[in-house]
Amino acid sequence: MHAKPERTIGDVGKEGGTRLEPGRHASFLVVALANRISASASRAYMRQFGVGVMEWRAMALLAASPGITANQIAQVSGVDKSAVSRAVHLLLKRGDVEASEDKTDNRRALLTLTPKGLELHDRIIVESLARERLLLTGLSDRERGQLFALLKRLLANMPLVHARGPGRAS
């Protein structure tokens, strides 16, 4: 009796189906990295500052673009609107963010960091940048530039991926 050869991810089986090879699948690697970064940051920021990574993302975007909406935060960050809504609600409740009516559309609230929220942002950004430096350890300045350029190109390709939709041929 012969032992059945062990199949690995990436093998093409007798059934003819191709198997995912995670180490050579861009989406898998990007998501795995993003999930690990987010989970680690969320634990660290919650412990140090009392906010999770979603609240931090909202704060960072509000610091860069005061007066944007929760919808814009969701679009820019690629995060589900309900997750952004929960984060914004918490930040409003804590007094880190304030909302004002959009004079052009009273259904929308324009969000800005309060002085308290800006002070918290300024403390978190120091930790965030230190964490990023650690993440990028071992990459030269040139490689870092290439990484950012490639990630931006991947983001720019998302409309193509989205347009494909379910069951459409390539």
Protein Blocks (a to p, Z undefined) as FASTA:
>chain_A
ZZdddddehiacfkopacddfklcfklmmmmmmmmmmmmmmmmmmmmnopafklmmmmmm
mmmmghiafklmmmmnopafklmmmmmmmmmmnopaccdddfklmkbccddddfklmmmm
mmmmmmmmmmmmmmmgoiafklmmmmmmmmmmmmmmmmmmmmnoghiaZZ
